[in-house]
């Protein structure tokens, strides 16, 4: 059933308020009851975005402090020459963990966490569209992150640097489990980040206030949308990279071992294809925050809104053309380097546009010098300096001089602290009144800012010089007389100043932060956006329609009318949790989404997922497999309660708008999520194909290597035929399941059931063909690449198999029919993707070596 | 402003997509030819590497220019007719994005005139 189109005359700005007063008795109480989080131990099963968001932010900040403590130990070690506070082995673990935890456990989760809290409020949505997915992402990150950090106390932490270059991290040079902790631990935390990104994309596009068209979308939402798309495109590269390196370490598949046709540079390409966009992945949400804070503090609309949106989109694109600028010293041809140099300088243009837009906004209003303002000004100063040195290292000849020196350490800290940490602290001071009974202290805030601003500059400004006069990064000590002593001592003093600032912040937090979802401090800044509406666990009492980008400034009675329930969906029509799904461009109401409430499933699924990866790290394979099976079981349990179907007829949400309580097809939120998941899968596969081609490039005359026979065409052709037949069966099943009469024909499970062995057969046939030809995955990179493509396909086929069996089970339980068919649609989409990937894989593995004729 | 929403989004992103195509083509071809020692390969009497860069730059530049003209027309049309503000916003964003993309694509084509192919 598709959602009905609204009348063409629909214009929220011109209508009377949708719902009259007084509101029916008990309406508000029912709404409150539906959104109330559980009490007692079950409190941890809460999925409200405010609770999960707060836990998420808190955990990310905990990791910031922990990684900061590691930095202080390192600075103490470097305060004087030939110091022996820590050994070189521990120092290696310290700098690896500091970088890894800051980047993977603090920076990305922190901005994702803030958006879990802020986005629904800012868009006046009741919640994000998949609250249990948010909870799953958080708990997986929480459990996995803490265990990962705990390795530092047992000498088990990774020690190969935060970018883990092989061959240093290969089995030959890092035989212990330390590197595996990084590869498996970080790999699955990336999966948690992707889960969050899917949530954000669908949330921004599908759950907004009525009338919040794209041109009225808060800049923060734009920033988070670009951020999430970048995660979807960029993170699969590192997931694949960690997978390949772990397969090399565990099974001796030589992707990065030069003696057997591998190439360590492949890792660098995969890592930095993720790693450079990662900088912007962290930076863009921070700019989104700044674009919300600056207009409020200047009490004037943001200057150049459209240019800022352009800058966000352009930055998102261009940042994927920069990755090789981390590899300028690897001997690539100058022409190739010049492309990345060009992109590195070009990306400064959109960043500059944003900076000028903020300055113009400050100039056009009267900026109040509050603590958030101070942090924004600090951000502009520090980030601009980092950006300038960024342009310097974007020029290859300069980079060759500064590479791996403390100059680079200074540059990256100016960019990351300026571009992310300062905006985040501005955001803390700015948004705490929306989450707490009391605002944070302005007086203490100025101390926090002062200490941190001075601390950052005292620490990192001298490091430019330390680097330029020759001090390499990642050395645990240095001899007397190199001219580095005083500079290092100053940097150490600065680091402790930053720590003092953070300590004052913690004190302020302990003194003033009192979490509430019912009676917060209110709109203390006279801000213009919807997160400052009166709210509760249900977010806003009714869902407003807005007519401008600054609704609280331009619609004077909005807060009161929303709170009285005069806008859309002031109660609950199904008795449970609901959100209003809107169209992606025009924010027209499309249907009422029945939002799942609290449950143990996401918590347990996250725990078992974390356990699966962590146990695998320490080679406890059997318990790990059990945990993996339990994790899948919990996910199935969780999904079983979703896809509720149209539990009641279409309902009036106010203003004469009658909406269905269920919808399928492209209008459905889970359809969107599945499309995004397919893009993620497609990117993993694309990166794998890139790896295959890269390895071909570095193996002239050995693709395939001598003595390796390419299987006859007949077998891949047969496998392709099976894939196509399988796709046809699914298409027929989909056709059989059409109609508005709630039919559930018996042929559907039969067709799906027949398709299951076909898809398995196709994949197994290809695997068997390679094995039977005598191809070894560990003899040469060619075999490793071929088996990697085949193995990835096996994984997708097994997932399709599980989804197919689940779909059949839904039919058997009477939970699948021609109207209630979201489960089938999701399976169908994934199935088509798997078939497409299988066909491309066959073409690559069997066609490419024939095409190139062993060149 | 006519056209589907998907079409509008594609038009808005056309220049950046063209840049991505140019970037992939020039980096892919340069890496492959240099990596395989085929730096001196010629086609129709011209070295393949600079020819690829110039061709890819020209084609993507032309495509972006078409997108820019098209989006500019849509923008002017949106200004003249009573259309939804979101249409005006998208067409304006398309003009800005495609305009910026022209500069970026040109910027990436310049090395072909300055640097040797595989040194």
Interface residues (C-beta under 8 A of the other chain):
Chain A: X213 X214 X215 X216 X306 X307 X309 X310 X313 X314 X317 X318 X320 X321 X332 X333 X334 X335 X336 X338 X339 X342 X343 X345 X346 X349 X350 X584 X585 X586 X697 X698 X700 X855
Chain B: X5 X13 X16 X19 X20 X23 X26 X27 X30 X31 X32 X34 X35 X36 X37 X49 X84 X85 X86 X88 X89 X90 X92 X93 X96 X97 X100 X103 X104 X107 X108 X110 X111 X112 X114 X115 X116 X117 X118 X119
